[in-house]
């Protein structure tokens, strides 16, 4: 049976996911998208092999069994509540917003829905989840980004921290994953995913650096547990359309969608 997929958000991430579905992903079919600029999205749809309607966020759950959230964190509830109320599967990229909206998990449980968080631009979440079955003592992440990938983040604005014109690396944040998710909602959903996989947002720590000497988004994970010591690093190429995210993020969503319909699944 073919499952229908709707995409909330048609920007740097959502459009790539939609294009892959339009080209064909086994057992899945693109059914609808939503976008802030409806006219622009409809014009882009005209170039698809199988154009689909551009719908309001609240109607995506009517159009599809799977809803993929690729939108700003501020509209997560507008997407999640109507979809989960219908028992849909919701794939969430703005997973940092879940920290302050965890009642959505209860809604999914009551209505038979599911919330799935893809690996996104991170690595090692399978190993962290496995380690969490035992005992994890420490999870720490160090994120380094080119300054333009952090510019305008609420935490920087609130604390008057400038990242333009830097001569060298500058640490702009040190704290918990929960604090990072609130202060950098468009930048460090990787920290939220790591926290959800491991020991939670209040025990997972993160440093964020603005580094003018790099051209990639670099995330390093350090985990101490009774089963293993993990030290992992990934260097992501930023998206041309949106340097706050990486090119790997939409590909991670496509990989998860393929896994949902595949008779063979690799990884935890």
Order of alpha helices (4+ residues) and beta strands (2+ residues): beta-alpha-beta-alpha-beta-alpha-beta-alpha-beta-alpha-beta-alpha-beta-alpha-beta-alpha-alpha-beta-beta-beta-alpha
